[in-house]
């Protein structure tokens, strides 16, 4: 972060834009470290020199005690029956601010049956911030419970001006980011190098867990189960472990972060059950002369994953199987069902695309993109119906995009004209930009209220217009939407800069209004999706180039003849297409980084490091599962006769 020389934190506070209530924006109270002097202390009522210890005049408290929120209807105004005994909004905010520094907000009343505990980030101020403990404080945001945050910050029972604890109302990944943005946080070099380390580690583990096992020399499938011992006893169990581990890593996210150490051994070792069950099914089928087992993904892999999940549930302590956990498990089961259906559609896309003329290739690519968007919408609706936080539903969407990027990377060499290739690239790059556009439209609709009072006059003027009336009204709506987006961006910039003047210690005492928390949490939720989709778009072309290069090396690429896509691939066209895709996606990421940094002061590269740091092994096994599923369908030893299906599509 950059601090101008000679500028104090109060200077930045004074320069922050404050939304106008006339435009429908909700203004929120500013939260600064208690050590900073308030504006009133620097105003005309400043105490004379030598008169230290005197009492302050009424109405000139610190910034934490002042209320900058307008009295919105239904938020802070007391009802008519409460006017006599109700405190003013200023007094309530002052009391809540003082109490929030003494007693952390308890989630038990709000979270219901979850039994969630106060955030560890809110309690961390009890330890001195020295030496190694400073690093501990930076990682305590991962102790926040997403379910509790969703029920505290996004609760409709909270009024816009209600004060909430920072650790109880802000999403864990945003807590990590803001904690690093504090005045005593790590330097820019440290944060940038940390993100680079996580991205390179992800690029290392993805091929290691999914493609490297397929480089072990295999025998031909028709030689039988025993001859293919390297596949059945080495490669296939590794791939099975990855899929089962991803499923359990996903389910473990519904458990309190402070309690996850109790299931860590379960998550690490129970996936071996999937390997055992799958091996037993293949071995039993081989006794009847069946190898490879037809459609092994459905006949052996999925039963193995279900067996491992059932055993993990039985071994999990009963006090961890809360209502939220059971609802989340139901959601994960439905999500995997949708993901498999999507995978079947993408497999048909892979088989039929090379057989079509250029125009039909374009139509098919647009149809598949629309279907993927529909699956993302269904996941959100399922999350709302079951009662799962939208943050978790958002984190599952990158798996949809990652597997689609893999199929697209495999089809770049099959494009029959340059403009088909360009349209495919634009669609992939447009997914991330569409997410970013949706983010701003959603936030502006959700938080900026339309101006009341002038609607009737506007309608009357519109009716009196000539034939250009509709056009003028359309441009007026566009102008209003642009203004709303700019005001929302100004509010976000105000919140982000406001927390940057904190130290890590003072951040633990900070409070945030409910409306600010909702804005920040929804922004974090959309930005996690956008960030991980951008990371996928950059990594997938590199991953495909690495795998294609390894398979074309004679010493390690003996199994290329058994992989459907790679055995007859045009190696040069595939490398060129994916390298161009890598350059375009990297440019989109850099452009977005510059725009967000200039407009909001938000560093997307640092945020990507926080996302990966918070759940590195979840992202590693989730994306590796996509790669494993893709290669399982392509390899002949898995029993998926894609040549037969392609002959059916040829008609």
C-alpha positions in Angstrom: 0.0 0.0 0.0 1.1 3.6 -0.6 1.0 6.4 1.9 1.7 9.9 0.8 4.4 11.6 2.8 3.2 14.1 5.3 -0.4 12.9 5.1 -2.0 11.6 8.3 -4.9 9.1 8.4 -7.2 12.0 9.2 -6.3 13.5 5.8 -7.5 10.5 4.0 -10.7 10.4 6.0 -11.4 14.0 5.1 -10.9 13.3 1.4 -13.3 10.3 1.3 -16.5 10.9 -0.6 -19.7 10.6 1.4 -22.8 9.5 -0.5 -25.7 11.9 -0.5 -29.0 10.7 0.9 -30.7 12.7 -1.9 -29.4 10.1 -4.3 -30.7 7.2 -2.3 -27.4 6.1 -0.9 -27.1 4.9 2.6 -24.4 6.7 4.5 -22.6 4.8 7.2 -20.5 5.7 10.3 -16.8 5.9 10.0 -14.7 3.6 12.1 -11.1 4.8 12.9 -8.6 3.7 15.5 -9.4 5.1 18.9 -6.0 6.6 19.0 -6.7 9.1 16.2 -8.1 12.5 17.2 -11.6 13.3 16.0 -12.4 16.1 13.8 -14.2 17.9 16.6 -11.0 17.7 18.7 -9.3 19.6 15.9 -12.1 22.1 15.5 -13.0 25.3 17.0 -13.7 23.8 20.4 -10.1 22.6 20.8 -8.9 22.7 24.3 -6.2 25.3 25.1 -2.7 24.3 25.8 -2.0 23.2 29.3 -5.6 22.3 30.1 -5.1 18.5 29.6 -7.5 16.2 31.2 -10.5 18.5 30.8 -13.8 17.0 29.8 -15.0 17.3 26.2 -18.0 19.3 25.3 -21.2 17.4 24.5 -21.5 16.3 20.9 -17.8 16.3 20.3 -16.9 12.7 20.8 -14.6 10.6 18.8 -15.4 9.5 15.3 -16.4 6.1 16.5 -19.1 7.6 18.6 -20.5 9.9 16.0 -23.3 8.9 13.7 -23.0 9.8 10.0 -26.1 7.8 8.9 -29.2 9.6 7.9 -32.4 8.5 9.6 -33.8 6.3 6.9 -37.4 5.1 7.2 -37.6 1.7 8.7 -33.9 1.6 9.8 -33.3 3.9 12.7 -36.4 5.9 13.2 -38.4 4.7 16.2 -42.1 3.9 15.7 -44.8 6.3 16.8 -45.4 4.2 19.9 -41.8 4.4 20.9 -41.0 8.0 20.4 -41.2 9.0 24.0 -38.8 6.5 25.4 -36.6 5.7 22.4 -33.0 7.0 22.2 -31.9 9.0 19.2 -30.0 7.2 16.4 -26.8 9.1 17.5 -27.1 7.8 21.1 -27.8 4.2 20.1 -24.8 4.2 17.8 -22.6 5.7 20.5 -23.6 3.0 23.0 -23.2 0.2 20.5 -19.8 1.5 19.5 -18.6 1.6 23.1 -20.1 -1.9 23.8 -18.5 -3.4 20.7 -15.1 -2.5 22.1 -15.8 -4.2 25.4 -17.8 -7.3 24.5 -17.5 -9.0 21.1 -20.8 -9.5 19.3 -22.1 -13.0 20.1 -23.4 -15.0 17.2 -25.4 -17.6 19.3 -28.5 -15.5 19.2 -28.3 -14.9 15.5 -26.9 -18.2 14.2 -29.6 -20.3 15.8 -28.8 -24.0 15.7 -25.3 -23.5 14.5 -24.0 -22.8 17.9 -21.3 -20.6 16.3 -18.8 -18.9 18.5 -17.5 -15.3 18.4 -15.0 -14.8 15.7 -11.4 -15.5 16.6 -10.4 -12.3 14.8 -12.6 -10.3 17.2 -11.0 -12.0 20.2 -7.4 -11.7 19.1 -6.9 -8.3 20.6 -6.4 -10.1 24.0 -2.9 -11.1 22.9 -0.1 -8.6 22.3 0.8 -8.0 18.7 4.5 -8.8 18.9 6.8 -11.1 17.0 5.3 -14.3 15.7 1.8 -13.4 17.2 1.5 -10.7 14.5 1.5 -13.4 11.8 -1.0 -15.4 13.9 -3.3 -12.5 13.9 -3.0 -12.3 10.1 -4.2 -15.8 9.7 -7.1 -15.7 12.3 -9.5 -14.5 9.7 -9.7 -18.1 8.5 -11.4 -18.9 11.9 -14.5 -17.0 10.9 -17.5 -19.1 10.1 -19.1 -18.3 6.7 -22.5 -19.5 8.0 -22.3 -17.2 11.0 -21.2 -14.3 8.8 -24.1 -14.8 6.4 -26.6 -14.9 9.2 -25.1 -11.8 10.9 -24.2 -9.5 8.1 -26.8 -10.6 5.5 -29.7 -11.0 7.9 -32.8 -9.0 6.9 -33.6 -8.4 10.6 -30.5 -6.1 10.9 -31.2 -2.5 10.2 -28.9 -0.5 7.9 -27.4 1.5 10.7 -26.9 -1.4 13.2 -23.3 -1.8 14.4 -21.7 -5.2 13.9 -18.3 -6.5 14.9 -15.8 -6.6 12.1 -14.9 -10.2 12.7 -18.5 -11.3 12.9 -19.9 -9.6 9.8 -17.1 -9.6 7.2 -16.3 -12.6 5.0 -13.1 -14.4 6.1 -11.3 -13.8 2.8 -12.1 -10.1 3.0 -10.9 -10.1 6.6 -7.5 -11.5 5.4 -7.3 -8.8 2.6 -8.1 -5.9 4.9 -5.8 -7.2 7.6 -3.0 -7.1 5.1 -4.0 -3.6 4.1 -3.5 -2.2 7.6 -0.8 0.4 8.2 1.4 -2.2 9.8 0.6 -5.0 7.4 3.1 -6.8 5.1 4.9 -4.9 2.4 3.8 -4.9 -1.2 6.8 -7.1 -2.2 5.8 -9.7 0.4 2.2 -9.8 -0.7 3.0 -10.0 -4.3 5.6 -12.7 -3.8 3.1 -14.7 -1.7 0.5 -14.6 -4.4 3.0 -15.7 -7.0 4.1 -18.6 -4.8 0.5 -19.8 -4.4 -0.2 -19.5 -8.2 3.0 -21.4 -9.1 2.2 -24.0 -6.4 -1.2 -24.5 -7.9 0.3 -24.8 -11.4 2.7 -27.5 -10.0 0.1 -29.6 -8.1 -2.6 -29.7 -10.8 -0.6 -31.7 -13.4 1.1 -33.7 -10.6 -2.2 -35.0 -9.2 -4.0 -35.5 -12.5 -1.8 -35.9 -15.5 1.6 -37.2 -14.3 0.1 -40.6 -13.2 -0.9 -41.1 -16.8 2.7 -40.8 -17.9 3.4 -44.2 -16.4 3.6 -46.7 -19.3 0.4 -48.7 -19.7 -0.3 -51.9 -21.7 -3.0 -52.0 -24.3 -6.5 -52.3 -22.8 -7.2 -55.5 -24.6 -4.3 -57.3 -22.8 -6.4 -57.5 -19.7 -6.5 -56.5 -16.0 -3.2 -58.1 -14.9 -1.1 -56.7 -17.7 -2.3 -53.2 -16.9 -1.2 -53.4 -13.3 0.5 -49.9 -13.6 -2.9 -48.4 -14.4 -5.0 -50.5 -12.0 -2.7 -50.4 -8.9 -0.8 -47.1 -9.4 -2.4 -44.5 -11.7 -6.1 -45.2 -11.1 -5.9 -45.3 -7.3 -4.1 -41.9 -7.3 -6.9 -40.4 -9.5 -9.6 -41.9 -7.3 -7.9 -40.4 -4.2 -8.0 -37.0 -5.7 -11.7 -37.1 -6.4 -12.7 -38.4 -3.0 -10.4 -36.0 -1.2 -12.0 -33.1 -3.1 -15.5 -34.2 -2.0 -14.5 -34.5 1.7 -12.6 -31.2 1.5 -15.7 -29.6 0.3 -17.9 -31.1 3.0 -15.4 -30.1 5.7 -16.0 -26.4 4.9 -19.4 -26.6 6.6 -17.6 -27.4 9.9 -16.5 -24.6 12.3 -12.9 -23.6 11.4 -11.9 -24.0 15.0 -13.1 -27.6 14.9 -11.7 -28.8 11.6 -8.7 -30.3 13.2 -10.9 -33.0 14.6 -11.8 -34.2 11.1 -8.4 -33.6 9.4 -7.3 -37.2 9.6 -10.7 -38.3 8.2 -10.3 -36.0 5.3 -6.8 -37.2 4.6 -7.2 -41.0 5.0 -10.8 -41.9 4.3 -10.4 -41.2 0.5 -8.4 -44.4 0.4 -11.7 -46.2 0.7 -12.6 -44.9 -2.7 -9.4 -46.4 -4.1 -10.1 -49.8 -2.4 -13.8 -50.0 -3.6 -12.9 -49.0 -7.1 -10.1 -51.5 -7.3 -12.4 -54.3 -5.9 -15.0 -53.5 -8.6 -12.5 -53.6 -11.4 -10.9 -56.8 -10.0 -14.3 -58.5 -9.7 -15.2 -57.6 -13.2 -11.9 -58.9 -14.5 -12.8 -62.3 -13.1 -15.6 -62.5 -15.6 -13.3 -61.3 -18.4 -14.5 -57.7 -18.4 -11.7 -55.2 -18.8 -11.9 -52.3 -19.2 -15.0 -51.9 -17.2 -17.6 -50.0 -19.3 -18.3 -46.5 -18.1 -16.0 -46.9 -15.1 -16.7 -43.3 -14.0 -20.4 -44.3 -13.3 -19.9 -48.0 -12.4 -16.9 -47.8 -10.1 -15.7 -44.3 -9.3 -19.0 -42.8 -8.1 -19.8 -45.8 -5.9 -16.4 -45.5 -4.4 -16.8 -41.8 -3.6 -20.2 -42.4 -2.1 -18.7 -45.2 0.1 -15.9 -42.9 1.3 -18.4 -40.1 2.1 -20.7 -42.4 4.0 -17.8 -43.8 6.1 -16.5 -40.2 6.7 -20.0 -39.2 8.0 -20.1 -42.2 10.4 -16.7 -41.3 11.8 -17.4 -37.6 12.2 -18.2 -36.6 15.8 -22.0 -36.1 16.2 -21.6 -32.7 17.7 -20.1 -31.5 14.4 -23.1 -32.8 12.3 -25.1 -29.6 12.8 -28.2 -28.6 10.8 -26.0 -26.3 8.6 -23.7 -29.3 7.9 -26.6 -31.5 6.9 -28.0 -28.8 4.6 -24.7 -28.2 3.1 -24.2 -31.9 2.4 -27.5 -32.0 0.7 -26.5 -29.1 -1.4 -23.1 -30.7 -2.3 -24.9 -33.9 -3.5 -27.2 -31.9 -5.8 -24.3 -29.8 -7.0 -22.3 -33.0 -8.0 -25.4 -34.2 -9.9 -25.6 -31.0 -11.9 -21.8 -31.1 -12.4 -22.0 -34.6 -13.9 -24.9 -33.5 -16.2 -22.8 -30.6 -17.3 -19.9 -32.9 -17.9 -22.0 -35.1 -20.2 -23.0 -32.0 -22.2 -19.4 -30.9 -22.6 -18.4 -34.4 -23.7 -21.0 -34.2 -26.5 -19.6 -30.8 -27.3 -16.0 -32.3 -27.6 -17.2 -35.2 -29.9 -19.4 -33.2 -32.2 -17.5 -29.9 -32.6 -14.8 -31.2 -35.0 -17.5 -32.7 -37.3 -19.4 -29.4 -37.8 -18.9 -26.7 -40.4 -17.6 -23.3 -39.2 -20.9 -21.6 -38.8 -22.4 -24.5 -36.8 -19.3 -24.6 -34.6 -19.9 -21.0 -33.6 -23.6 -21.7 -32.8 -22.6 -24.7 -30.8 -20.1 -22.8 -28.8 -22.7 -20.1 -27.9 -25.2 -22.8 -27.0 -22.7 -24.5 -24.6 -21.8 -21.1 -23.0 -25.5 -20.4 -22.4 -26.0 -23.8 -20.8 -23.1 -23.3 -18.5 -24.6 -19.9 -17.4 -27.8 -21.8 -16.7 -26.1 -24.3 -14.5 -24.5 -21.5 -12.5 -28.0 -19.9 -12.0 -29.3 -23.3 -10.9 -26.6 -23.6 -8.3 -27.5 -20.2 -6.9 -31.2 -21.2 -6.7 -30.4 -24.4 -5.0 -28.3 -22.6 -2.4 -31.2 -20.2 -1.7 -33.7 -23.1 -1.5 -31.6 -25.2 0.9 -30.3 -22.3 2.9 -26.6 -22.4 2.1 -24.6 -19.1 2.2 -24.2 -17.7 -1.3 -20.5 -17.4 -0.7 -20.2 -21.2 -0.8 -22.4 -21.4 -3.9 -20.2 -18.9 -5.5 -17.0 -20.9 -4.7 -18.4 -23.9 -6.6 -18.9 -22.0 -9.8 -15.2 -21.9 -10.8 -15.3 -25.7 -11.1 -18.0 -25.3 -13.8 -15.8 -22.8 -15.7 -12.6 -24.7 -15.2 -13.9 -27.9 -16.8 -15.3 -25.9 -19.7 -12.0 -24.2 -20.2 -10.3 -27.6 -20.5 -12.7 -28.7 -23.2 -12.3 -25.4 -25.1 -8.5 -25.7 -24.9 -8.7 -29.2 -26.4 -10.9 -27.8 -29.3 -8.7 -24.9 -30.3 -6.9 -27.0 -32.9 -10.3 -28.3 -34.2 -11.6 -24.8 -35.2 -12.0 -24.8 -39.0 -11.4 -21.1 -39.5 -9.7 -18.2 -37.8 -12.9 -16.3 -36.9 -14.2 -19.4 -35.1 -11.1 -19.5 -33.0 -11.4 -15.8 -32.3 -15.0 -16.2 -31.2 -14.1 -19.0 -28.9 -11.4 -16.9 -27.3 -13.8 -14.0 -26.9 -16.3 -16.2 -25.2 -13.8 -17.5 -22.7 -12.5 -14.0 -21.9 -16.0 -12.6 -21.8 -17.0 -15.0 -19.0 -14.9 -13.1 -16.5 -15.9 -9.7 -17.8 -19.5 -10.7 -17.7 -19.1 -11.7 -14.0 -17.5 -8.3 -13.3 -20.3 -6.4 -15.0 -22.9 -8.5 -13.1 -21.1 -7.6 -9.9 -21.5 -3.8 -10.4 -25.1 -4.1 -11.7 -26.1 -6.3 -8.7 -24.5 -4.1 -6.2 -25.9 -0.9 -7.6 -29.4 -2.4 -7.7 -29.1 -3.8 -4.2 -27.8 -0.8 -2.4 -28.8 2.3 -4.3 -32.5 3.1 -3.9 -34.4 5.0 -6.6 -35.1 8.6 -5.9 -38.7 9.2 -4.8 -40.9 12.1 -5.2 -40.2 13.0 -8.8 -41.5 9.9 -10.5 -44.9 11.3 -11.3 -43.3 14.4 -12.9 -40.9 12.3 -14.9 -43.8 10.1 -16.2 -45.7 13.2 -17.1 -42.8 14.7 -19.0 -42.2 11.4 -20.8 -45.8 11.3 -22.0 -45.5 14.8 -23.4 -42.4 13.9 -25.5 -42.5 13.3 -29.2 -41.4 10.2 -31.0 -38.0 10.5 -29.4 -39.5 10.1 -26.0 -38.7 6.4 -25.7 -35.1 7.0 -26.8 -34.7 9.9 -24.2 -36.2 7.7 -21.5 -33.8 4.9 -22.4 -30.7 7.1 -22.2 -32.0 8.5 -18.9 -32.2 5.0 -17.5 -28.7 4.3 -18.7 -27.4 7.6 -17.1 -29.2 6.7 -13.8 -27.6 3.3 -13.8 -24.1 4.7 -14.5 -24.6 7.2 -11.7 -25.7 4.4 -9.3 -22.6 2.3 -10.2 -20.3 5.3 -9.6 -21.9 5.9 -6.3 -21.6 2.3 -5.3 -18.0 2.3 -6.3 -17.4 5.5 -4.2 -19.0 3.8 -1.2 -16.7 0.7 -1.6 -13.7 2.9 -2.0 -14.7 4.8 1.1 -15.0 1.5 3.1 -11.7 0.1 1.8 -9.7 3.3 2.5 -11.3 3.6 5.9 -10.0 0.3 7.1 -6.5 0.9 5.7 -5.8 3.6 8.3 -6.2 0.9 11.0 -3.4 -1.1 12.6 -3.9 -4.8 13.0 -4.6 -4.3 16.6 -7.1 -1.5 16.2 -8.9 -3.5 13.5 -9.9 -6.1 16.1 -11.9 -3.3 17.9 -13.5 -2.0 14.8 -17.2 -2.1 14.1 -19.1 -1.8 10.8 -22.6 -1.0 10.0 -24.9 -3.7 8.7 -25.4 -2.0 5.3 -21.6 -1.6 4.9 -21.1 -5.3 5.8 -23.7 -6.4 3.2 -22.1 -4.3 0.5 -18.6 -5.6 1.4 -19.7 -9.2 1.7 -21.5 -9.2 -1.6 -18.6 -7.6 -3.3 -16.2 -10.2 -1.8 -18.5 -13.0 -3.0 -18.6 -11.8 -6.6 -14.9 -11.0 -6.5 -13.9 -14.5 -5.4 -15.7 -15.9 -8.4 -14.2 -13.4 -10.7 -10.7 -13.8 -9.3 -10.7 -17.6 -9.5 -12.3 -17.6 -13.0 -9.4 -15.3 -14.1 -6.9 -17.6 -12.4 -8.4 -20.6 -14.3 -8.4 -18.8 -17.6 -4.7 -18.1 -17.2 -3.7 -21.5 -15.8 -5.7 -23.8 -18.2 -3.8 -22.9 -21.4 -0.5 -23.3 -19.6 -1.6 -26.6 -18.2 -2.7 -27.8 -21.6 0.6 -26.8 -23.2 2.5 -28.6 -20.4 0.5 -31.8 -20.8 0.6 -31.8 -24.7 4.3 -31.2 -24.6 5.0 -34.1 -22.2 2.8 -36.5 -24.2 4.8 -35.6 -27.4 8.1 -36.5 -25.8 8.9 -40.1 -26.9 10.5 -41.0 -23.5 7.4 -40.1 -21.4 4.5 -40.0 -24.0 3.9 -43.7 -24.7 0.3 -43.4 -23.5 -0.6 -40.7 -26.0 -2.1 -43.4 -28.2 -4.7 -44.3 -25.5 -5.9 -40.7 -25.0 -8.7 -39.7 -27.3 -7.9 -36.0 -27.8 -4.1 -36.2 -27.9 -3.5 -39.2 -30.2 -4.6 -37.4 -33.4 -4.1 -33.8 -32.2 -2.3 -31.2 -34.4 0.4 -30.4 -32.0 1.5 -27.1 -33.6 -2.0 -25.7 -33.8 -2.8 -26.7 -30.3 0.3 -24.9 -28.9 -0.3 -21.8 -30.9 -4.0 -21.6 -30.0 -3.4 -22.0 -26.3 -0.5 -19.7 -26.2 -2.6 -17.0 -27.8 -5.3 -17.7 -25.3 -2.8 -17.4 -22.4 -1.7 -14.0 -23.7 -5.2 -12.7 -24.0 -6.3 -14.0 -20.6 -3.2 -12.5 -19.0 -3.9 -9.2 -20.6 -7.5 -9.2 -19.4 -6.3 -9.9 -15.9 -3.8 -7.1 -16.0 -6.3 -4.7 -17.4 -8.8 -5.5 -14.7 -6.1 -5.2 -12.1 -5.3 -1.7 -13.3 -8.9 -0.6 -13.4 -9.8 -1.8 -9.9 -6.6 -0.3 -8.5 -7.3 3.1 -10.1 -11.0 3.2 -9.3 -11.3 1.5 -5.9 -7.7 1.1 -4.7 -8.4 -2.6 -4.7 -5.5 -4.9 -5.7 -6.8 -8.0 -7.5 -3.4 -9.8 -7.4 -3.1 -9.5 -3.7 -6.7 -10.6 -3.3 -6.0 -13.8 -5.4 -3.3 -14.6 -2.9 -5.7 -14.2 0.0 -8.2 -16.5 -1.7 -5.7 -19.2 -2.3 -4.1 -18.8 1.1 -7.4 -19.3 2.9 -8.3 -22.6 1.2 -5.3 -23.7 -0.9 -5.9 -27.5 -0.6 -9.6 -27.1 -1.4 -8.8 -25.2 -4.6 -6.0 -27.6 -5.5 -8.1 -30.8 -5.1 -11.3 -29.2 -6.6 -9.4 -28.2 -9.8 -7.5 -31.4 -9.9 -10.8 -33.3 -9.8 -11.9 -31.4 -12.9 -8.7 -32.5 -14.6 -9.1 -36.1 -13.4 -12.6 -36.3 -14.6 -11.6 -35.0 -18.0 -8.7 -37.5 -18.4 -10.8 -40.4 -17.1 -13.3 -39.9 -20.0 -10.5 -39.5 -22.5 -8.3 -42.5 -21.7 -9.3 -45.9 -23.2 -8.6 -47.9 -20.0 -11.6 -46.2 -18.3 -14.0 -48.0 -20.6 -15.5 -44.9 -22.4 -15.6 -45.7 -26.1 -15.6 -42.2 -27.4 -15.0 -43.4 -31.0 -18.4 -45.2 -30.9 -20.1 -42.1 -29.6 -18.4 -40.0 -32.3 -19.6 -42.3 -35.0 -23.1 -41.8 -33.6 -22.7 -38.0 -33.8 -21.4 -38.3 -37.4 -24.9 -39.0 -38.5 
